[in-house]
Amino acid sequence: MREEILAYKRERIIEEAVKLFYARGFTGTTLDDIAAELGVTKPFIYTHFRSKVDLLAALCTPTIELSLAAVENAAQQPGRPSERLYRAIVDFTRVVLSRQANIAIFFREEKNLAPEALAEINALRRKFDRVLSQLLAEGVAAGEFQIADVNLAALAIGGMISWAYTWHRPGGRLKLEEMCNRMAELALRMVGALRDAVAQAGA
């Protein structure tokens, strides 16, 4: 029970930090500001985070961890490469669109991360690219994808999905799941999947 309470308090601090960092920027937000929003004192935050920089890493790192898990889990499932790629992109898109503020903060405030935190995030990003490239290579080997450069294709797909944080509007024309499915269809077409494969993967 004690660990659950500590985890809840930590998560509440992160939630308020996301709101304020997104609205005011990292340098425009103090720990006192976050504490005031929570109705606590600054020492309360220090019991969970060593510094504001530590807090920044705590709200940036989980997004790439979740993105990597989405692609890894889908890639390891049984099924044809096109089916697994479809699932990977659906799940990856869901992560991106449900954590838009976190991603925006990362791209804006990357320069303020501690070197070790940035190195960890970049290592996770490279692993994400490798997992996706391997899945694309499996599709090429199986004759399902037509790709001249799987590494470049992985970067292009990853960039297409990641950049959605800049333009997606919750409550817009397409609901979240529909948007995830549409992005997966686009990804399959980018790798030259046959129309039948696209239809079957999304079925």
Secondary structure, 3 states (H helix, E strand, C coil): CHHHHHHHHHHHHHHHHHHHHHHHCCCCCCHHHHHHHHCCCHHHHHCCCCCHHHHHHHHHHHHHHHHHHHHHHHHCCCCCHHHHHHHHHHHHHHHHHHCHHHHHHHHHHHHHCCHHHHHHHHHHHHHHHHHHHHHHHHHHHCCCCCCCCHHHHHHHHHHHHHHHHHCCCCCCCCCHHHHHHHHHHHHHHHCCCCHHHHHHHCC
